[in-house]
Amino acid sequence: MNGILAISKPQGITSSKFIAQLQHIFTDSPVFAKQLADIRGSKMQAIQETSGKKASRRQMRKHTKVKMGHGGTLDPLATGVLVVGVGNGTKKLQNYLSGTVKTYEAEALFGASTTSGDVEGEVLTKNASSHITKQDLEKIPEKFIGHLKQTPPIFAALKMDGKPLYEYARQNLPLPRPIEPREVQIYDLKIEDDSLTKDHDYEFIKSTEVEGDDGEITIEEALSKNPTLNDNKLYFSKEYAEKQGNAEESFEIEKPKPSDGSEKVENYKAPLLHFTASVSSGTYIRSLISDIGKAVQSSAYMVKLIRLQQAEWELEKNVFKLEDFTERDPEVWGPVLKQVFDKGEAEKEYKEKKAKQEEEEEEDGETSKKRTIDQVE
């Protein structure tokens, strides 16, 4: 069997390790036994024909696993829709790696920024958040919906001149040149009603101490004067900039307000930011969270991320869970999986046929138009 499916990735595991778990289940199941046997047989024959020798056990081990890949990674912290290609279905994954719309639900806390943009990083800055109002958040969607330039987090897995961006910041060095912003699109952004609530279970992140010239200091103190971290621009959407009469999409805004020390209170709860967003491929949700924090003169870091949908795959609708394969017999999930693969192939053929038909109709229209012009002349 070959095709595309989607499965819900749990929290706390990388996408590649999760795929390896699924691959192990499929490989050991009778559902793929004949397919793997055929692959092994073909490979053994090919090796024998080219080398004149029988295939070694090591060579055969390479061809005893179900071929698998994914159509867009999710961080260990994130959960939700992970598109998976099986067998020849891996060839179709490129369609999901670029050009698809993804919908996320995110939760963040106002009042701090971190090295990774999420709760797993170290604190970079702490800022006031008590001044943020519902009215401030109501203005956020119009500022970001549309075509947007987005600067990847400095602590993303990016390098400049062969050196990780993270190292420049940790060594208090300016970047050789600005981080190049990428073009993304925010199709929809909804700030949820419970934003700014403090009735949640998230602990506010604590500062990490490092060795400084005068003893132990916090990371934010060590990085507070780093030009790389202080010179980054805030971009609003092209559409919003045009409405404001701005030629540039980068905006000069008031600096984040310094912390008032309220986070030092025992059992402190920071105000929540909760939103859902539909975005283009390549959009950094952590960067969007960080930018929303800056837009309200504060800072913010992500504590939860769920990918609700990617293209046609939607959580709680047509997405498998790992338990569907571990807690049910292959005789049960095998036919269901085949049905999903067959439906995907049928939809693909329908879309290709429809696209071809529309193309032919457009060509016929152009030909008819040309004939009419010729007749007039």
Secondary structure, DSSP 8 states (H G I E B T S, - for coil): --EEEEEEE-TTS-HHHHHHHHHHHHHHSGGGHHHHHHHHHHHHHHHHHHHSS---HHHHHTTSS--EEESS---TT-EEEEEEEEGGGGGGTHHHHSS--EEEEEEEEESEEESSSBTTS-EEEEB--TT--HHHHHTHHHHHSEEEEE---TTSS-EETTEEHHHHHHTT---SS----EEEEEEEEEE-TTTT---SS-------EEEETTEEEEHHHHHTT-HHHHS--EE--HHHHHHTT-SSSEE------B--SGGGSTT----EEEEEEEE-TT--HHHHHHHHHHHTTS-EEEEEEEEEEETTEETTTS-B-THHHHSS-HHHHHHHHHHHHHHHHHHHHHHHHHHHHHHHHHHHHHHHHHHHHHHH-
